[in-house]
Amino acid sequence: MHHILAIDQGTSGTKAVVVDLRDGATARVLAIAEVPLRPRYLPGGGVEQDPEALFDSVVTAGRRALEQAAVPVAAVALANQGETVLAWDRATGRPLTPAIVWQDRRAEPLCAARSEHAAEVARRTGLVLDPYFSAPKMAWVREHLTRDGVVTTTDTWLLHRLCGAFVTDASTASRSLLTSLDGVKWDDDLVALFGLDGEALPEIVGCDEILGDTDVFGGSLPVAGLIVDQQAALLAESCLEAGSAKCTYGTGAFLLAQLGPDPVRSTSGLTTSVAWRLRDQTRYCTDGQVYTAASAIRWAVDLGLVPAADQIDSAAAESSDGVLCVPALAGLAAPWWDSAATASFSGMTLSSGRGQLVRALVEGIAAQVTALTDLVGADLGRPLTRLRVDGGLTRSAALMQAQADLARMPVDVYPSLHATALGAAACARLALEPATSVADAVGTWTPAHTYEPQWSADRAEDYLHRWRRAAEMAAAQHYSSEENPS
């Protein structure tokens, strides 16, 4: 049986997809159901979700997709947000706190207090000592919200509610700041560093294991196939060879490049984590983040700059006419790692209109991703030659063309908007079919569209030079305001 129910539990919603997987072919989507979630953005950098709404969205989306597809499925797979955490009662499964979302910055002081350990943390984990990752948020929950229950990432809680397991997969564990990158095991020294000694931590499992059975979707289904959302997309887009890379344009933009079996630490301010553990073999990836992509477009819609999220291209002028945007609306991630950086528009005159601002915003998102492609190339020792892309914003020709122009490489658009779910489905298939290879489980695909660079190298470099100066100013602005309070 080739049908899998794949759940993509994300920041702004949960998507359930029923997938038909065939040997060596592109996976076919039979049904899709989506349930939106709206995170709460709080003063002081807080970002929270209601855990019960999150679980209900998983159940509701899954049931709707199964009803639409009207075919029996062999298993349910789960892709998760990666670094979102909560405390919960292990006996009852009841949440004891809100879900503290990966974007939450309230653990900043916890990281600052441990800054002398930053180099050692990076060496052991491949990550940056930053509130983006799980452990600082887990410590913040323990310090500010509750000492009761267990504190884990959301995948562990969801799986416990689904099938009673107390596990997390290797890719999710590698995003915690609590595991050694080389062995992918909980590291007692790191656990102690974050004051989490004595905490019950879930078992770390492979991405292709059967974990139990669930009946929440009607009937009994094996739960199999666990992976972080971004790594799931890397797998779906067949980034199996070292040096192949993809960028997902969702709430944020996430660039991942395959490293193969060697966990090379970044020298460029990127992070290294587990891509997946499949067939008892661990593969690694380097990655960089842009905190605001679709969320920046939503901000522009709320301000009235863009009529609706699907009208970016019609709202954007042909040229930004010198206007630059650094869309650091939630700070700057790699390589700046500056949570206090703020967004900016510059280069405006009386002739600058709404269209120029929208064009500058689109180019600003593409410029941040380009900064990451350059750094990945530096870490790999050779430049990237193509970029595979997925996510809702790939529907914007203006953004994708800007990405090709600025990164100076072809951009291949993945033919499905559901790469994350398809990657999780491939993991589930590997769990169910021990003889199937990773390449066969993923299958082949043809780009829906390829964007070739149209700008000259000089034009792209001139733009990026000006944009990088604007980004450095955005990062430095809060320091000057702190030093010179008005």
Solvent accessible surface area in square Angstrom, and as a share of the most:
residue,aa,sasa,rsa
1,M,135,0.60
2,H,55,0.25
3,H,31,0.14
4,I,3,0.01
5,L,0,0.00
6,A,0,0.00
7,I,1,0.01
8,D,24,0.12
9,Q,1,0.00
10,G,14,0.13
11,T,14,0.08
12,S,50,0.32
13,G,19,0.18
14,T,2,0.01
15,K,33,0.14
16,A,0,0.00
17,V,0,0.00
18,V,0,0.00
19,V,0,0.00
20,D,1,0.01
21,L,7,0.03
22,R,119,0.43
23,D,104,0.54
24,G,36,0.35
25,A,46,0.35
26,T,65,0.38
27,A,18,0.14
28,R,142,0.52
29,V,45,0.26
30,L,55,0.27
31,A,6,0.05
32,I,62,0.32
33,A,7,0.05
34,E,105,0.47
35,V,26,0.15
36,P,113,0.71
37,L,22,0.11
38,R,172,0.63
39,P,7,0.05
40,R,106,0.39
41,Y,114,0.44
42,L,62,0.31
43,P,128,0.80
44,G,69,0.66
45,G,30,0.29
46,G,1,0.01
47,V,8,0.05
48,E,16,0.07
49,Q,4,0.02
50,D,64,0.33
51,P,9,0.06
52,E,65,0.29
53,A,39,0.30
54,L,1,0.00
55,F,21,0.09
56,D,79,0.41
57,S,2,0.01
58,V,0,0.00
59,V,16,0.09
60,T,45,0.26
61,A,0,0.00
62,G,0,0.00
63,R,128,0.47
64,R,120,0.44
65,A,0,0.00
66,L,29,0.14
67,E,142,0.64
68,Q,110,0.49
69,A,16,0.12
70,A,85,0.66
71,V,44,0.25
72,P,95,0.60
73,V,16,0.09
74,A,20,0.16
75,A,0,0.00
76,V,2,0.01
77,A,0,0.00
78,L,3,0.01
79,A,0,0.00
80,N,2,0.01
81,Q,6,0.03
82,G,1,0.00
83,E,6,0.03
84,T,0,0.00
85,V,0,0.00
86,L,0,0.00
87,A,0,0.00
88,W,0,0.00
89,D,38,0.20
90,R,110,0.40
91,A,97,0.75
92,T,97,0.56
93,G,1,0.01
94,R,140,0.51
95,P,20,0.13
96,L,50,0.25
97,T,11,0.07
98,P,40,0.25
99,A,1,0.00
100,I,1,0.00
101,V,0,0.00
102,W,10,0.04
103,Q,16,0.07
104,D,1,0.01
105,R,32,0.12
106,R,45,0.17
107,A,1,0.01
108,E,65,0.29
109,P,92,0.58
110,L,15,0.07
111,C,8,0.05
112,A,66,0.51
113,A,79,0.61
114,R,43,0.16
115,S,69,0.45
116,E,149,0.67
117,H,73,0.32
118,A,38,0.30
119,A,83,0.64
120,E,64,0.29
121,V,1,0.00
122,A,38,0.29
123,R,141,0.52
124,R,61,0.22
125,T,2,0.01
126,G,7,0.07
127,L,2,0.01
128,V,38,0.22
129,L,21,0.11
130,D,6,0.03
131,P,1,0.00
132,Y,5,0.02
133,F,0,0.00
134,S,0,0.00
135,A,0,0.00
136,P,0,0.00
137,K,1,0.00
138,M,7,0.03
139,A,8,0.06
140,W,24,0.08
141,V,0,0.00
142,R,11,0.04
143,E,112,0.50
144,H,105,0.47
145,L,76,0.38
146,T,24,0.14
147,R,163,0.59
148,D,94,0.49
149,G,40,0.38
150,V,11,0.06
151,V,1,0.00
152,T,3,0.02
153,T,13,0.08
154,T,2,0.01
155,D,3,0.02
156,T,0,0.00
157,W,1,0.00
158,L,0,0.00
159,L,0,0.00
160,H,35,0.15
161,R,67,0.24
162,L,11,0.05
163,C,29,0.17
164,G,50,0.49
165,A,15,0.11
166,F,28,0.12
167,V,10,0.05
168,T,3,0.02
169,D,0,0.00
170,A,0,0.00
171,S,0,0.00
172,T,1,0.01
173,A,2,0.02
174,S,3,0.02
175,R,10,0.04
176,S,4,0.03
177,L,1,0.00
178,L,1,0.00
179,T,3,0.02
180,S,31,0.20
181,L,2,0.01
182,D,94,0.49
183,G,36,0.35
184,V,6,0.03
185,K,142,0.60
186,W,65,0.23
187,D,19,0.10
188,D,119,0.62
189,D,84,0.44
190,L,4,0.02
191,V,13,0.08
192,A,48,0.37
193,L,38,0.19
194,F,3,0.01
195,G,42,0.41
196,L,0,0.00
197,D,96,0.50
198,G,85,0.82
199,E,34,0.15
200,A,42,0.32
201,L,39,0.20
202,P,6,0.04
203,E,114,0.51
204,I,28,0.14
205,V,6,0.04
206,G,4,0.04
207,C,0,0.00
208,D,21,0.11
209,E,72,0.32
210,I,95,0.48
211,L,33,0.16
212,G,24,0.23
213,D,86,0.44
214,T,4,0.03
215,D,103,0.53
216,V,27,0.16
217,F,14,0.06
218,G,53,0.51
219,G,58,0.55
220,S,83,0.54
221,L,16,0.08
222,P,36,0.22
223,V,1,0.00
224,A,0,0.00
225,G,0,0.00
226,L,4,0.02
227,I,0,0.00
228,V,4,0.02
229,D,22,0.11
230,Q,25,0.11
231,Q,4,0.02
232,A,0,0.00
233,A,0,0.00
234,L,0,0.00
235,L,0,0.00
236,A,6,0.05
237,E,0,0.00
238,S,30,0.19
239,C,0,0.00
240,L,52,0.26
241,E,131,0.59
242,A,53,0.41
243,G,18,0.18
244,S,18,0.12
245,A,2,0.01
246,K,0,0.00
247,C,0,0.00
248,T,11,0.07
249,Y,1,0.00
250,G,24,0.23
251,T,19,0.11
252,G,0,0.00
253,A,0,0.00
254,F,18,0.08
255,L,0,0.00
256,L,4,0.02
257,A,0,0.00
258,Q,0,0.00
259,L,18,0.09
260,G,6,0.06
261,P,93,0.59
262,D,82,0.43
263,P,21,0.13
264,V,65,0.37
265,R,72,0.26
266,S,28,0.18
267,T,130,0.76
268,S,21,0.14
269,G,27,0.26
270,L,7,0.03
271,T,0,0.00
272,T,0,0.00
273,S,0,0.00
274,V,0,0.00
275,A,0,0.00
276,W,6,0.02
277,R,52,0.19
278,L,4,0.02
279,R,76,0.28
280,D,137,0.71
281,Q,104,0.46
282,T,29,0.17
283,R,67,0.24
284,Y,9,0.04
285,C,0,0.00
286,T,2,0.01
287,D,4,0.02
288,G,0,0.00
289,Q,1,0.01
290,V,1,0.01
291,Y,6,0.02
292,T,8,0.04
293,A,0,0.00
294,A,28,0.22
295,S,18,0.11
296,A,0,0.00
297,I,3,0.01
298,R,62,0.23
299,W,82,0.29
300,A,0,0.00
301,V,41,0.24
302,D,102,0.53
303,L,108,0.54
304,G,39,0.37
305,L,25,0.13
306,V,1,0.01
307,P,87,0.55
308,A,33,0.25
309,A,63,0.48
310,D,128,0.66
311,Q,74,0.33
312,I,7,0.04
313,D,58,0.30
314,S,94,0.61
315,A,20,0.16
316,A,13,0.10
317,A,23,0.18
318,E,165,0.74
319,S,50,0.32
320,S,11,0.07
321,D,98,0.51
322,G,38,0.36
323,V,0,0.00
324,L,15,0.08
325,C,2,0.01
326,V,1,0.00
327,P,1,0.01
328,A,1,0.01
329,L,61,0.30
330,A,36,0.28
331,G,4,0.03
332,L,1,0.00
333,A,0,0.00
334,A,2,0.01
335,P,45,0.28
336,W,49,0.17
337,W,43,0.15
338,D,14,0.07
339,S,30,0.20
340,A,46,0.35
341,A,4,0.03
342,T,73,0.43
343,A,38,0.30
344,S,39,0.25
345,F,49,0.20
346,S,46,0.30
347,G,48,0.46
348,M,100,0.44
349,T,92,0.53
350,L,191,0.95
351,S,102,0.66
352,S,31,0.20
353,G,31,0.29
354,R,147,0.54
355,G,17,0.16
356,Q,31,0.14
357,L,32,0.16
358,V,1,0.00
359,R,36,0.13
360,A,0,0.00
361,L,1,0.00
362,V,1,0.01
363,E,9,0.04
364,G,0,0.00
365,I,0,0.00
366,A,0,0.00
367,A,0,0.00
368,Q,4,0.02
369,V,0,0.00
370,T,2,0.01
371,A,19,0.14
372,L,0,0.00
373,T,4,0.03
374,D,76,0.39
375,L,38,0.19
376,V,0,0.00
377,G,8,0.08
378,A,68,0.52
379,D,27,0.14
380,L,30,0.15
381,G,67,0.65
382,R,121,0.44
383,P,106,0.67
384,L,14,0.07
385,T,103,0.60
386,R,109,0.40
387,L,0,0.00
388,R,62,0.23
389,V,0,0.00
390,D,5,0.02
391,G,9,0.09
392,G,33,0.32
393,L,16,0.08
394,T,9,0.05
395,R,175,0.64
396,S,7,0.04
397,A,47,0.36
398,A,12,0.09
399,L,2,0.01
400,M,0,0.00
401,Q,35,0.16
402,A,7,0.05
403,Q,0,0.00
404,A,0,0.00
405,D,6,0.03
406,L,3,0.01
407,A,10,0.08
408,R,100,0.36
409,M,15,0.07
410,P,25,0.15
411,V,0,0.00
412,D,9,0.05
413,V,13,0.08
414,Y,14,0.05
415,P,59,0.37
416,S,21,0.14
417,L,63,0.31
418,H,23,0.10
419,A,1,0.01
420,T,13,0.08
421,A,0,0.00
422,L,8,0.04
423,G,0,0.00
424,A,0,0.00
425,A,0,0.00
426,A,2,0.02
427,C,0,0.00
428,A,0,0.00
429,R,8,0.03
430,L,1,0.00
431,A,15,0.11
432,L,54,0.27
433,E,48,0.21
434,P,111,0.70
435,A,108,0.83
436,T,20,0.11
437,S,53,0.34
438,V,32,0.18
439,A,59,0.46
440,D,68,0.35
441,A,3,0.02
442,V,16,0.09
443,G,8,0.08
444,T,92,0.54
445,W,44,0.15
446,T,105,0.61
447,P,49,0.31
448,A,69,0.54
449,H,97,0.43
450,T,46,0.27
451,Y,28,0.11
452,E,96,0.43
453,P,39,0.24
454,Q,140,0.62
455,W,34,0.12
456,S,65,0.42
457,A,62,0.48
458,D,117,0.61
459,R,129,0.47
460,A,1,0.01
461,E,87,0.39
462,D,81,0.42
463,Y,9,0.03
464,L,11,0.06
465,H,96,0.43
466,R,80,0.29
467,W,1,0.00
468,R,90,0.33
469,R,145,0.53
470,A,11,0.09
471,A,0,0.00
472,E,97,0.43
473,M,132,0.59
474,A,5,0.04
475,A,11,0.09
476,A,52,0.40
477,Q,98,0.43
478,H,24,0.11
479,Y,112,0.43
480,S,47,0.31
481,S,59,0.38
482,E,118,0.53
483,E,130,0.58
484,N,107,0.55
485,P,105,0.66
486,S,164,1.06
